[in-house]
């Protein structure tokens, strides 16, 4: 990782940054050096193909959110932290990296919502779950149905993460779960 920049006079090259594995050997997100850091990051899949470029006020939290949303596409990352954050500087670096890549990665194009928005469980409902929701007579029963679907999808997601070797535990936002959305708390 490069040292934190004040305000870069030259934009950092994505190619020159060190690639970090997404997970440590013990199955945790490999972000111990990023906790609470502002920065820009690029996420790569198992074939080392760029999938997403984003920036965040807390890179550590963002890396976890992306792992939850797209576990099969998060195998390594590159990052540049910034000591004195500026949205314009971060956006300039993002545009530079996207141009350097030569093409827009899926997470910054057609699949952007999958990378940046909470997981909506409603489209993932089974016919039985849809019928149960349709038959729910009051808001309390509808909320209960949606929460059950969210728990099922969360369980499937945690199984996929475990299959990847992830041992870290995650806490989902219970208020959003009532709305049928999965997002880390």
N, C-alpha and C positions, 0 to 999 in steps of 0.2 A: 504494500500500500504506500502510496506517496504521502508525504507529510501534508498536514492541513494547509490549504492555501489561504492567504489573506484575500486579495482580489487578484486572480491570475491575469497576468499580462498576455500570456500565451495559453490558449486552451489546451488542457491535457489530452493526449492522444489515447484513445481506448486501447489501441494495439500495444502501447508501452506499459500499461498497468498490469500488475500482477493478478493472475487468476487465482481465486480462492475456492476450495471445495465448499459446497453448500452445507454439508454436514461434517461434523467431527467424527473420528473413529467411534466414539461412544454414542453417536446418534443425535447429538444436539446441533442446533443451527450454529455454524462457525462464525459468530459475530461478536465475540467477546471484546474485540477492539473497536466496535462500532456503537456500543450502548450509549444512547443519548447524543450521538453525533449527527450533524447535519451533513448531507452529502448527496451525491449522484451515484447511481449504480447501474450496472448492466447485468442481466441474468441470462445464463446460457443453459441449453439442454444437454442431454447426455452426449450428443455428437458435437458439442461445443459450438452450436449454432445460436447466434444471438436471438433471444426471444422477447426481451423487454428492456427498455431503458426508462428509468424513473428517478425522481429525486424526492427527498423527504427531510422533514425536521428531525426524524429519528429513524435512521437507516435500519437499525436492529429490528424495530417493530415492523417496518415495511417488508423486510425480508421474510419474516414469519407469516405475514398476511399473504404474500405471494406464494409461499410454500403451501399454505392451506388451500388457496384458490387453484393453483396449478402444480400439484406435486410431481407430475410426470415431466414437467418442463424446467424444474429448478435443480440443476446439478452443480453449477458453479456461478461465481459472480466476480465482477471487478468493481472497484469502488474508488471514488475520490471524495474525501471529506473536505469541508470548507469551514474554517474557523470563524469567519465573518460572513454569514450567509446573506446572499442576495438572490432573490428569485430570478432576476434577469441574468445573472452569471450562471445559475444552475440551468436555466432554459437555453442559454447560449451553448453551454457544454453539451446538453442533451442534443441539440440540433447538430452540433459538430460530430458527435458520436454516431448519430443516425446517418449523416452524410458519409462519414468514414466507413460505415458498414456497407454502403453501396445500395442498400435496399431497406425498406421499412420492415422491422421485425413484426411478427403477428401481434404481439402485445401492444404495439404502438399503432396498429392498423385495425384490421377487421375484428380482432379478438380483444380489443382494448378493455371492454367492459368486464370480460372474464378475469383480467389482471387487476383491475382497479375498483371494482364494485363488490359488495358483499354477495355471497352465493345465494341466489333466490331458489328456494326449494320447491316453490309451487309448480314450475314446469316439470319437476322430477317426480311428481306425485303418481302413484299407481292408480288404476281405474277404481280400485276399492277405496283408496284414500280420497279420491275426488268425490265418489258417491257419499262417503261419510261426511265430507265437508258440505256437500249440497243438502244433506239431510239434517245437518245441525240446525236446530231451531233458534238458538240465541247466540249472541257474540261470545259468551263464555265457552260454549261447546265448540264453536268455530275456532277459537283461539287454541283450545285443547287439541283439536285435530291438527292444526298447523304445527303446533309444538311437537306433536308425535312424529309428523313427517320430518321436521327439522332434526329431531333426535335420531331418526333412522338414517338420514343423509349424513349427519355428523358421524355416526357409527361407521358407515361405509367409508367415509373420508379418513377416519382414524385408522381403519384397517389398511387402506391404501398407503398411508404414511408409515405404518408399522412394517408393511411389506418392503418399503424403501429403506428400512433400517432406522427410522426416526424413533427415538426413545423419549424425547422431550414431551412434556404434557402441555396441553393448550386449554385455555379457558375461553369459552365463547360468550358473547354478550347475550344475557338472558332476555333482555327487553327486545332486542332485534329478533331473537328466536321466535318470540310470540308473533312477530310479523312475517315469519317465514324466511328470515334472512340469517345466514351464518357469517359472523364476523368475529374476529378475536377481540377480547376485551382488553 
